[in-house]
Amino acid sequence: MRILLPTTSQDGEFLEALNQVESWKFVILPWNLPSKENLLGQDFWLGSSHDGRTWLLSVVPFGDYDDFDPAESAVAALLDPPKRNSDTIAEILLRIYIATQNSDRLSEAVIDEILTAVQFPEFRSVGGYLPEAPRDWLHLPGELVVGFTLSEHAFVNGHTYDTYSRDSIEAATLTCRTPRRSFSTICPPRPRMIQFPLRANSKMALFKK
């Protein structure tokens, strides 16, 4: 892996990396990012090349999206990561950006320390989670996530959480694969008038649900 900065790269290397980027996506700051308070008032975008070998971080003032071009605000690039894990790559580049706020030039030691501190996750194979999965999937790296979904048609109350909360993937998988026919908690389908909070100040009529 290599880090490029616009102020220290040579022979147009940073511009060359920038020209490799084909798509950008918004970055949500990691919860464990150090000095996160120094990033308030800014939005971050992660750009990547089609082959996954070039990644760039762009920084813009919060809400400044008029004629927004992330390429014009790129602050750091990462070349040749071992995996195409955008969350990990974004964290590395965010840490690099935070470090540049304290120093105009980053030493190789500081950059190496950041690259060493942020580890790319190791995933079990699909076969390790679900041995009955299709044969072509068994060797692929996989991540099994079990959670509760909140929507206008579903909610989580204390009883639901206590019933289905699990502490391990194995326990969660077993629970999902076990037939359940318990209807102890039911919301009766009675009509009621509702109003969405964001529309509370509007002139829209109440909804019948």
C-alpha positions as CSV (number, residue, x, y, z in Angstrom):
1,M,0.0,0.0,0.0
2,R,1.1,3.5,-0.7
3,I,-0.2,6.9,0.4
4,L,-0.1,9.9,-1.9
5,L,-0.7,13.5,-0.8
6,P,-1.2,16.4,-3.2
7,T,1.6,18.4,-1.5
8,T,4.2,15.7,-1.5
9,S,3.7,13.5,-4.5
10,Q,6.0,13.9,-7.4
11,D,5.8,13.9,-11.2
12,G,2.0,14.4,-11.3
13,E,1.5,11.1,-9.5
14,F,-1.4,12.4,-7.5
15,L,-3.1,13.8,-10.6
16,E,-2.6,10.5,-12.3
17,A,-4.3,8.7,-9.4
18,L,-7.2,11.2,-9.5
19,N,-7.8,10.5,-13.2
20,Q,-8.2,6.8,-12.4
21,V,-11.3,7.4,-10.2
22,E,-14.6,6.4,-11.8
23,S,-17.1,6.7,-9.0
24,W,-17.6,8.5,-5.7
25,K,-19.7,7.6,-2.6
26,F,-20.5,9.5,0.6
27,V,-18.5,8.5,3.7
28,I,-20.0,7.9,7.1
29,L,-17.4,8.6,9.8
30,P,-16.4,5.4,11.7
31,W,-17.5,5.4,15.3
32,N,-14.0,4.7,16.6
33,L,-12.2,7.4,14.6
34,P,-9.8,9.5,16.8
35,S,-10.2,13.3,16.9
36,K,-13.6,13.0,15.1
37,E,-14.6,16.3,16.7
38,N,-12.1,18.0,14.4
39,L,-14.0,16.9,11.3
40,L,-17.3,18.6,12.2
41,G,-18.7,20.9,9.5
42,Q,-17.2,18.8,6.7
43,D,-18.5,16.1,4.4
44,F,-16.3,13.3,3.0
45,W,-16.4,11.4,-0.3
46,L,-14.5,8.2,-1.2
47,G,-13.6,7.7,-4.9
48,S,-12.4,4.5,-6.4
49,S,-11.1,3.2,-9.7
50,H,-12.8,0.4,-11.6
51,D,-10.0,-2.1,-10.7
52,G,-10.0,-1.2,-7.0
53,R,-6.3,-0.3,-7.0
54,T,-6.8,3.5,-6.6
55,W,-8.8,5.3,-3.9
56,L,-9.1,9.0,-3.0
57,L,-10.7,11.0,-0.2
58,S,-12.4,14.3,-1.0
59,V,-13.4,16.9,1.7
60,V,-16.0,19.6,1.2
61,P,-17.7,22.0,3.6
62,F,-20.9,20.6,5.0
63,G,-23.9,21.1,2.7
64,D,-21.8,22.8,0.0
65,Y,-23.2,20.8,-3.0
66,D,-23.6,23.5,-5.6
67,D,-21.6,22.5,-8.7
68,F,-19.9,20.0,-6.4
69,D,-17.0,18.1,-8.0
70,P,-15.2,15.8,-5.4
71,A,-12.2,15.6,-7.7
72,E,-11.4,19.2,-7.0
73,S,-11.3,18.7,-3.2
74,A,-9.2,15.5,-3.1
75,V,-6.8,15.5,-0.1
76,A,-5.3,12.0,0.0
77,A,-4.9,8.8,-2.1
78,L,-4.3,5.2,-1.3
79,L,-2.8,2.9,-3.9
80,D,-2.9,-0.9,-4.1
81,P,-4.8,-1.9,-0.9
82,P,-4.8,-5.7,-0.2
83,K,-8.6,-5.8,-0.2
84,R,-11.4,-3.7,-1.7
85,N,-12.9,-2.9,1.7
86,S,-14.2,0.6,1.3
87,D,-14.9,1.1,5.1
88,T,-11.3,0.2,6.0
89,I,-9.8,2.3,3.2
90,A,-12.0,5.3,4.2
91,E,-10.8,5.0,7.8
92,I,-7.1,4.9,6.7
93,L,-7.6,8.0,4.5
94,L,-9.5,9.8,7.2
95,R,-6.7,9.2,9.7
96,I,-4.2,10.5,7.1
97,Y,-6.3,13.6,6.6
98,I,-6.5,14.2,10.4
99,A,-2.8,13.9,10.6
100,T,-2.3,16.5,7.9
101,Q,-4.2,19.0,9.9
102,N,-1.4,19.0,12.4
103,S,1.5,18.9,10.0
104,D,2.1,20.2,6.5
105,R,4.3,17.2,5.7
106,L,3.8,13.7,7.0
107,S,6.8,11.5,7.7
108,E,7.0,8.0,6.4
109,A,7.0,6.8,10.0
110,V,3.6,8.5,10.7
111,I,2.1,7.1,7.5
112,D,3.4,3.6,8.3
113,E,2.0,3.9,11.8
114,I,-1.5,4.7,10.4
115,L,-1.3,1.9,7.8
116,T,-0.3,-0.6,10.6
117,A,-3.0,0.6,13.0
118,V,-5.9,0.1,10.7
119,Q,-6.3,-3.6,9.9
120,F,-8.3,-5.0,7.0
121,P,-10.9,-7.5,8.4
122,E,-10.6,-11.2,7.8
123,F,-13.9,-12.9,6.8
124,R,-14.8,-16.5,7.2
125,S,-15.9,-18.3,4.1
126,V,-19.6,-18.7,3.3
127,G,-19.1,-22.4,3.9
128,G,-17.9,-21.6,7.5
129,Y,-21.3,-19.9,8.2
130,L,-23.7,-21.9,6.0
131,P,-22.3,-25.3,4.9
132,E,-25.5,-26.0,3.0
133,A,-25.0,-23.0,0.8
134,P,-24.5,-23.5,-3.0
135,R,-21.2,-25.2,-3.8
136,D,-20.0,-22.2,-5.8
137,W,-20.4,-20.0,-2.8
138,L,-18.6,-22.0,-0.2
139,H,-15.1,-20.7,-0.8
140,L,-16.1,-17.0,-1.0
141,P,-15.5,-14.7,1.9
142,G,-18.7,-13.9,3.6
143,E,-20.2,-11.7,6.4
144,L,-23.4,-12.7,8.1
145,V,-25.2,-9.9,9.9
146,V,-28.3,-10.3,11.9
147,G,-30.2,-7.3,13.1
148,F,-33.6,-5.7,13.7
149,T,-35.2,-3.6,10.9
150,L,-37.2,-0.5,11.7
151,S,-39.8,0.7,9.2
152,E,-43.3,2.1,9.1
153,H,-44.5,-1.5,9.1
154,A,-42.2,-3.0,11.7
155,F,-40.9,-2.0,15.1
156,V,-38.9,-3.4,17.9
157,N,-40.2,-3.5,21.4
158,G,-38.7,-4.9,24.6
159,H,-40.4,-8.3,24.2
160,T,-39.2,-8.7,20.6
161,Y,-35.6,-7.7,21.6
162,D,-35.5,-10.1,24.6
163,T,-36.9,-12.9,22.5
164,Y,-34.5,-12.7,19.5
165,S,-31.3,-11.0,20.9
166,R,-28.3,-13.3,20.5
167,D,-24.6,-13.0,21.4
168,S,-23.0,-15.0,18.6
169,I,-23.4,-15.7,14.9
170,E,-24.0,-19.4,15.6
171,A,-26.9,-18.6,18.0
172,A,-28.4,-16.1,15.6
173,T,-28.2,-18.5,12.7
174,L,-29.8,-21.2,14.7
175,T,-32.6,-18.9,15.7
176,C,-33.2,-17.8,12.1
177,R,-33.4,-21.4,10.9
178,T,-35.8,-22.5,13.6
179,P,-39.5,-22.3,12.7
180,R,-41.4,-19.9,14.9
181,R,-45.1,-19.8,15.3
182,S,-45.5,-17.6,18.4
183,F,-48.0,-14.8,18.2
184,S,-48.0,-13.6,21.7
185,T,-47.5,-9.9,20.7
186,I,-49.9,-8.7,18.1
187,C,-50.9,-5.2,16.9
188,P,-54.6,-5.3,16.0
189,P,-55.4,-3.8,12.6
190,R,-57.5,-1.0,13.8
191,P,-57.7,2.2,11.7
192,R,-56.0,5.3,13.2
193,M,-55.1,8.8,12.1
194,I,-51.4,9.5,11.9
195,Q,-49.2,12.4,10.9
196,F,-45.5,12.2,10.0
197,P,-43.3,14.5,12.2
198,L,-41.5,16.1,9.3
199,R,-44.9,17.1,7.8
200,A,-46.3,18.4,11.1
201,N,-45.9,22.0,10.0
202,S,-47.3,21.4,6.6
203,K,-50.9,21.7,5.4
204,M,-51.1,18.0,4.4
205,A,-54.1,16.1,5.8
206,L,-53.7,13.3,8.3
207,F,-53.2,9.8,6.9
208,K,-55.6,7.0,7.7
209,K,-53.6,3.8,8.4
